[in-house]
Amino acid sequence: MYLLFVRSGQWYIQFFLLLFTLTFLLFTLTLLFLMFGLLFTFTLVFLFTLALTFLLFAFLLTLALTFNLLVPSPSF
């Protein structure tokens, strides 16, 4: 399924998969820091980073939809 998405060539799907991977890595780091007792500080950093990445994704998607970058223009 991952290869199917990457093969499709849609940049926003690839960007979302990259975002998902980074979020998963941050979540794993949060669990590691939880074991060492640094829960509060790292949870705040994790939530802040997660919010910023999704805001960035929403901004880029809005920008792409505004300038019609997602749908290729027909060439006659």
C-alpha positions as CSV (number, residue, x, y, z in Angstrom):
1,M,0.0,0.0,0.0
2,Y,2.9,2.4,0.8
3,L,4.4,1.7,-2.6
4,L,1.1,2.3,-4.3
5,F,0.9,5.7,-2.7
6,V,4.5,6.6,-3.5
7,R,4.1,5.3,-7.1
8,S,1.1,7.5,-7.6
9,G,3.4,10.6,-7.7
10,Q,1.0,12.8,-5.7
11,W,3.3,15.0,-3.7
12,Y,0.8,15.7,-0.9
13,I,0.3,12.0,-0.3
14,Q,4.1,11.5,0.0
15,F,4.3,14.5,2.3
16,F,1.5,13.1,4.5
17,L,3.3,9.8,4.7
18,L,6.5,11.6,5.7
19,L,4.5,13.5,8.3
20,F,3.0,10.3,9.6
21,T,6.5,8.7,9.9
22,L,7.9,11.7,11.7
23,T,4.9,11.7,14.1
24,F,5.4,8.0,14.8
25,L,9.1,8.6,15.5
26,L,8.2,11.5,17.9
27,F,5.7,9.2,19.6
28,T,8.3,6.5,20.1
29,L,10.7,9.1,21.5
30,T,8.0,10.3,23.9
31,L,7.5,6.7,25.2
32,L,11.3,6.4,25.7
33,F,11.4,9.7,27.6
34,L,8.4,8.5,29.6
35,M,10.4,5.6,30.9
36,F,13.1,8.0,32.1
37,G,10.6,10.3,33.9
38,L,10.8,13.3,31.6
39,L,7.1,13.0,30.7
40,F,5.8,16.5,31.2
41,T,8.5,18.5,29.3
42,F,8.7,16.1,26.4
43,T,4.9,15.7,26.1
44,L,4.6,19.5,25.7
45,V,7.4,19.5,23.0
46,F,5.7,16.5,21.3
47,L,2.3,18.2,21.2
48,F,3.7,21.5,20.0
49,T,5.7,19.8,17.2
50,L,2.7,17.7,16.2
51,A,0.5,20.8,16.0
52,L,3.1,22.7,14.0
53,T,3.5,19.9,11.5
54,F,-0.2,19.5,10.9
55,L,-0.6,23.3,10.6
56,L,2.2,23.3,8.0
57,F,0.5,20.4,6.1
58,A,-2.8,22.3,6.1
59,F,-1.1,25.5,4.9
60,L,0.7,23.7,2.1
61,L,-2.4,21.9,1.0
62,T,-4.4,25.1,1.0
63,L,-1.7,26.8,-1.0
64,A,-1.7,24.0,-3.5
65,L,-5.5,24.0,-3.8
66,T,-5.5,27.8,-4.2
67,F,-3.1,27.7,-7.1
68,N,-4.5,24.5,-8.7
69,L,-1.2,22.6,-8.2
70,L,-2.9,19.3,-7.4
71,V,-4.9,18.9,-10.6
72,P,-2.8,19.0,-13.8
73,S,-4.1,21.5,-16.3
74,P,-5.3,20.0,-19.6
75,S,-3.2,20.7,-22.6
76,F,-5.0,21.0,-25.9
